[in-house]
Amino acid sequence: MLSIVNSCNLIGIDGFIVNVEVDITRGMPCFNIVGLASVEIKEAKERVKSAIINSNFEFPTKRIVVNLSPADIKKEGSLLDLPISIGLLMNYIKRDKSYFNETIFVGELSLDGTLKKVRGILPIVLSAKQKGYKRIFIPFSNIRESSYVDGIEIIPIKNLRECINYINNEIKLDLNKILIDTNTNIEEKYKEDFSDVRGNFFVKRGLEIAAAGNHNVILTGPPGCGKTMMARRIKTIMPDLDREEMMEISKIYSIAGLINNNIGIINKRPFRAPHHSATNISLLGGGAKAIPGEIVLAHRGVLFLDELAEFDRKTLDMLRQPIEDGSISLSRLKFYVKYPCNILIVAAMNPCPCGYFMSKTECKCSAHDIMRYKNKISGPLLDRFDIFLDVDVVGYDEFKEDTFNETSEMIKSRVQQAKKIQQKRFEGSDIKNNDEIKSYQINQYCKLDKDGQKITEKIFNKYKLSNRSYTKLLKTARTIADLELCEEINKNHILEAFSYRKGYYKYFK
C-alpha cells in the first residue's frame, strides 16, 4: 500500500513542500526513512511507533519505507512526525484520498501521541498558503502565531487520535472559538522613558532623527555620561510596525523559537544588544544549519553595539556588507540561505582605553594607546554611520533643576509623523525608510533649494566627503526636513545634519 501525505520543511525563513511517501509491503518487518533526512527525522521511527500504539492504533508489522521527496534537499527538525504517522494509518481513514492533495500536516509527536509545539510554524503556514493548499494541520500550541495568517484553513489539534477522528468527521472542532482574535494584540510595555534623561538635548535630538529615518548612529563620550542609558531608550521612540513588517520579523523569530506565547507575533521593533565577546556566527549567523544571527534577529529594529571598540575588529568589519545590502547570504554544502537584516545600528564607545580623552577629567592614556584604541574601528565601518553624537557629562545644576523633559511618547509622535510622510513618499516601492534611498534616487527624493545647494557644495569641498558620506548627509537632512514637515531640504536642514558629524571630527579624525 502506497500513500502520499504533504508536509513542509524550512530553508532559512522560507518553507518548501515535502511529499511524505509511505510504502507498506509484505516482507521482513523493518522501518526505513530515506530522502536526505537529518538525525532527528530518522529518530522519528521510535516516536511514531510509540505514538501510534499509545493512541490505540495498530502499528503495521510489515516492511515500511518512508521517502521524503524531493530527495536532494536536506530535511531537518521534528516537523514530519505527524505526516509520517498519517501515512502509516491510512487504513483507519475513511476520507477520500483527494482530501490529502489539498492538505498539509506538520507536528512533532510525543510518545503518548500528543502533539508538541514546533519552531517555524509561521513561515510554514505562509508557504502552504502561497503554494495554494486549502488547509493545514498544526499542533494546538502553535495556534496563536499562525492565527495571523488568513486565506488558509488552520486546524489546530492536540493529539494523533484527535487528528484521525477529525479527518473521519467523527468529531467537530469549533475553530471560531479556538482561533485567536488578531485584532486584540497584547503589547509589551517598556519601563524605560526619555523623560528619565537629564540634559543632553542635542543627543536626544540626534536619536530622534536616527529613529525617524533609520540612520546608523554612534555615541562617544566618557564613562557614566549616559551613552548606554540613552541608546537603550531609542526603542521607546521607534515608529510602529506595519503588518508586512510584523510578518517579516515574526517569521525570523518563529524559526528561532523566540515568539512570545502570550502575544503570538512580534508587534514591537526588535532591540538586540549582543555582548562585545560575540563570535562571528552569533553576530552574523551560520553554523551547520545556517541559523540566523543577531543582525538578522534585529531586522526592522535596533542592533545595539555597546563598547564598540571592545568587539573583535574582524567581526565588526564583517558587518559592512550586510549593513549596505540589508541582507546576508549564507552558503552551505547542500543549500543557500538569504536572510533579511535591514537594521538600525546604535553603537556606544569610550574615546580611549581610560575613557576620558578630551573630557573634563584628565586622560591617562598615551597618544599611542589612544591611536591604537581608535584604530579598532575601521574607516569603512565608520563611513557607514550617519550620525556621530558627542555625549558629555551632565552638570550638577541640570540634575538639580526640576525641568520638564520630553517623554518618549511625545518624541515618538513626531517620529511617527515623519514615518507616515516616508510611507507616502515610497508608496509602491520596496523602500521603507530614508536611509534606504539608493544613490541613483538621491536627486528624486532629496531635492535641495538654492541656499541648500550652495552650503552643501561648500561642505563637500571643504571636508572632502566621500560619496557615501555625501549621500548620507543628504538622507539625514531629508529626515530632518520630514520631522519639520518641509517638502524641500533647505540650508538649515543641511547644517543640522552636518552638525551630527561633530563627534567624527573630534574623535576619529
N, C-alpha and C positions, 0 to 999 in steps of 0.2 A: 504494500500500500504506500503510495507516494502522496504527500500533502505539502502544500506551499503556503507559508504564513509570512506576511510582510512585517518588517520591523525597521528600525532606524538606528544608525550609529553616527558618530561625530568625527569630523576632521576640523580641528580648530574650533571656530564658532559656527560652523555650517554642518548641517546634517546630510546624510546620504542614505538612500533606501537600501536595506538588506533583505534579500529574499531567503528566508529560512526554509530550506528544502529538507523534509524529514522522510526518510525511506525505511519502512519496516518490512523485513522479508524473513522467510524461513532460513534457518541455519543456526550455527553456534551462537548462543546469547552473547552479545557484545554491544558496546555503546561508543561510537566514534564521532568526533566532531572535526570536520575538515573545512578549509576555506580561509586560511591565514588567520586563525583565531588566537587571541592572546591567552596567557596562562589563566586569568580569571574566567574567561569564557570556557576553556577546557575543563576547569573545575566545576562548571555548571552541571556536569553529568551527575555529580553526587547530590547537589542541591535540588535539581529537578526530580531525580528519582525519589528522594525522601519527601519532597513536597507533594508529589503525586500520590504516594502511598498514604501519607498522613492526611490527605484530603479525601480519603476513602475512595480512590480510584485504583484501578488495577494497572500496574506498570507492565508493559508488554515485555515478556521474556523471550525476545527474538533478536535477530541481527538488526541493529539500529545504526543508520548512518545519517548524520546531520551535515548538510552542506550549506555554508554561508556564502551566498553569491551577492556581488561579484567576488570571485576568489582571489583576485590580485590586489585587493585593498585590505590592509590590516584592520581587524575589528578589535576594539578594546572595551573594557568595562563589563558590568554585570547586567546590561540592559536587555540582553537576549534570553534571559531565563524564561520569561513568560511566553514569548513566541515559540520557543522550543517545546515547552510543556503543552501548548495548544496543539502543535503539530503531532505530538505523541498521543493526544487524547481525541483525535478526530472521530474515533468510533463512538464517542459519547455525545457528539454534536449532531443535532438534527437539522440545523440551519443549512440552506443551500450553499454550496461552495462558492458561488459568485459573491456572497457576502464578504468573503475574505479578500476579494480583489480590491475592495474599496476601504479596507481597514488596516490600521497599523496597531501593533501590540508592543508595548515597552514595559519592562519592570524586572526588578530583582526579587527572587523568591527566598523566603526563609525556609527552614527545614519543615515547618508545620504548614507551609502553603501560604503564609501571609506575605503580602507584597510590601517591600521596603521602598523608601524614598530613594530616587536616583538623581545623579547630577545631570545637568544639561537638558532638562525637560523642555525648557522654553525654546531653544533653537530646534529641538526635535519636533515639537508641535508646529512651529512656524514652517519647517521644511516639509512636513506632511501636508500642510495646507497648500504650500506653493506647488507641490507635486500633484495636487488635485484629489487627494484622498478625502473621503467623506467623514470618517470618524477615527478616533484614536483611543485605545485603552491605556490608561496610565495608573500608577499607584495613587491611592487616595491621599497620601501625604504630600503629593506634588500638586494638589488641586489649586492652591492659591496662586502660584506663579503662572500656571497655564491658563487660568481664567481670563487673563488679559488678552488672549488671542480669540478673535471671532472668525466666523466663516468656516469652522470645522466643529463637528460634534465631539466633545470631550467627555469620555466615560471613565470616571474615577472608581476604581474597585479596591476592595480591601484584601481579598484573598483569591486563590485559584478556584475554589468551589463557587464563589460568587460570580466569577468571570464566566465559567461554563454555564451556570444557571441563567445568567443574563443573556448570553448568546442564544440559548434554547428558549427564551421567552418564558422561563419558569418563574422569574422574579422581575419586578419593575423597580427602577431607581428613579426617584423624583429629582431629576437633575437641576430643576429650578431652585430647589431648596439647598442642594449641595454646592452649586457653583457660587463663587463669591461675587458680591456686588462690587464691580470695579470702580464705580463712581464714588464710593466712600473710602478713599485712600486714608490709611493711617500714616501720619507723617512723623518723622523723627524730629525732636526738638533739640536745639543747640543750647548749651549752657553758656558759651562764650558770647560776648557782645562788644562792639566797638565803643560803647559808652564807658567801658572799663578803662579805656586807653586815655591817659593824660597827655596833653600836648601833642607833639609830632603831627601837626595838621598837614604839613607837606607830604609826609609819608602816607598818611591815610588817604589823601587825595590821589597819590600815585597808585595805591592799591585799588581804589575805586575805578580808576582808568583801566588798570590791568584786568579787573573783573568784567568791566563793560565790554572790552574789545578782545579779551583773551590774549593779552600781551604778557610775555615772559618777563618776570621781574626779579631783581636780586637786591637784597638788603644787606648793607655793610655798615658795621659800627662796633664799638667796644662791647665787652661782655656786660650783660644786665641792662642794656639800654632799651630792650623791648622788641627786638627783632622777631624772635620766635613767637612772642605774645601776639603781635600784630599779624604775623604771617598765618598763624592758626585761625585767626578771625576772618580771613578772607572768604572762608567757606560760608560764612553767615550772610555775605552780600552777593554771592554768585547768583546769576539770573536763574529763574525756574526752568526746568527741563520741559521740552515739548514731548509729545507721545513717541515720536520717532526716536528721539534721543534716549528716552526711557527704555525702549525696547533694545536699542543698541547696547546700552550699558548692562541691562538685565541679562542679555544673552551671555555676556562675558562672565558675569557673577554667577549665573546659573551653572556654567561649566566648572567654575572654581568652587562651587558649593558654598557660596557666601551670601546667598539670598536669605534675608530675614523671614522666618516662617510666619510671623505675625503680619508682615506687610506684603510679601509675595512678589514685590517688584522694587527696583531701585528708583525712588522718586526724588532723590536729592543728588546733587552732583558729588561724585566721589572725592574724598580727600585722603590721599595716601602719603605717608611720611616714613619711608624706609630709613633704617639706621645707616650711618656712614660706612659701616663694615659690610654692607650688602655686596654680594657677589654679582658677576655679570649675569648669571642665569636668574637670580632672584629679581634683579632690576629689569632686565630685558626680556626674560623668558627663555625657554629652551628645554634641555634635557631630552631623554629618550622619547617622551610623549609630547614634546614641544608645548609645554604648559605656558599660559600667559604670565608675564612678569608684572612688576609694579607699574611700569609705564602703560601697560595695557589695562590694568585694573583702574588706572586713573583716567581712562578715556572719557572725554567730555567733562572732566573735572580738574582737580588740582593735584600735582605731584610736588610735594614739599621736600626740598633737599636741605635739611638743617646741617650746619657745619660743612658747607660745600667743599672747602679746601681739605677736609679730612677724608673725603672719598678718594678711592684709587683713581689716578689720572686716566688710565686706560679705560676704566669703566665709564667715567664721565664722557670721554671722547666718543664712546660707542653710542651715546645719546644723540650725537649731532645729526646723523641721517634720519632717525625716527622723528626728531623734532621738525625737521624740514619737510619730510614726506607725509607726516601724520599717520604713518603705519609702519609696521615692522614685519619683515618676511623671515620665516624660519624654514630651512630646508632639511629634511631628514631622508634616510635611505629610500623609504617607500612612499613618502608623501611630502607635500609642501603646504605650509600654513601661512596665511597673511592675516595679522591681527591689526585692528584699528588702534591708534594711540594719539588721537588729537587732544593734546593736553595743554594746560596752563602750568608752566613751571614757576614755582616760587622758591627762591634759594636764599639762604641766610649764611653769612660768614663773618668772622673777625678779620680785620685788616692785616694782622700779623700774628705770630705764634703767641705772644703775650696778650694780644688783643687791644692794645692801647695806642697804636700808631696813629698819629695826627688827631689825638683826643686831648682832653684836659688833663688826664693822668699821664705821667711820664712813661714813655715806652722803653723797655729794657732790651729790646732786640737789636742786633747789629744789622747794618744795611744788607749784608749777605743773607741773613736769616729772613729778612722781610722780602727780599727779591725771590728767594727760593720758595717761600710760602705762597707768594702771588703767582709764581710760575706753575703751581699745581693746577691752575685753571688755564687752559689753553686759549689762545686768541680766537680761533674759530668758534669755540664754545661761547666765549663772551660775546661774540658778534651775533649770537642768536638770542640775546636778551634785548628787550625793547626799553626797559625802564631800570635805571640804577638809582636806588634810594640810599642816601646818606643818613643814617639814623644816629642821633646824638642823645646823650643822657639828658633826661628832663630835670630841670632845676627844682629846688625845694618849693619855690613860690607857686609853680604850676601844680605841684601835688597838693599844696595847702589850699589854693583857691577852689572854692566850690562853684566852678563854672560849668555851664551846660555843655555836655559832649553829645554829639550826634549819635543816635542809636544805629545799630545795624539795619533795622527796618527802614529808617529814613534814607540811609545811603543806598540800600537795595532798591528802593522805589525809583531812584534816579538811574541806577544800573538797568533795571527792568525796562524803563522807558527807552534808554539807548538801545537795548536789545531788540525792542519792537521796531525801532527805526531800521536796524540792520536786517531784521527778518523781511521787512517790506522791500528793502533795497535789493536783497539777494534772492527774492522770491523766484522760484523756477530753476535755481542753480543749486549746486551741491555745497555752496559756501554757507557757513553758519555765523562766522564772526569776522570782524575787520582784519584780524591778524591772518586770516586765510586768503586774503586777496593776493592773487598772483601778480608777478611783475608786469605782465602784458595787460593787466586790468587796472593798473595804477591810474592812468590818465582818465579812465572811465569813472572810477569811484572816488578818487582823491583830487577833485578839482580845486585849484587854488585861485584866489583873487589876485589882483596885480601886486599889492603890497606883500602878499604871502609868497608870490613867486620871487620877488626881489630878495626877501630875507632868507628864503630857502637857498637861493644861489650863493649868497654870502657865506652862510653856514657851511654849505657843501665845499666851497673852495678854501675857506679858512681852516677848517678842521679836517680836510682831506678824508671825508667819509667814504667808506666802501659802498659799493652798490647796494649790498644788503642793509647796511646801516641807514642809507638814504631812504630806501623803501620802507623800512621800519619806522623811521621818523615820520613819514607821511601817513602811515597807517595809524600810528599813535595819535597824530594830530586829527585824523579822521574821527577817532573815537572821542577825543575832547570836543570836537565840533558837534558830535551826536549828543553828548551829555548836555551841551548848551543849546541844543535844538537848532543848530545852524546848518544850512544846506551846503554852503561853500566853506572851505578851510581858509581862515584869514591869518594875518600876521600874528595875532595873539595866540592862536592855537599852535602855530609852528614854534613860537618862542617857549610856550609852556612845555610842549613835547620835548624840545631840546634841553630844557632845564632839568629833565629827568635823566640826562646823561652826566650830570654833575658828579655823581658818585664814581662814574667810569674814569673821568679825567683826574679825579682826586686820588683814587686808589690804584688804578690799573695802568695809567699812562706813565 
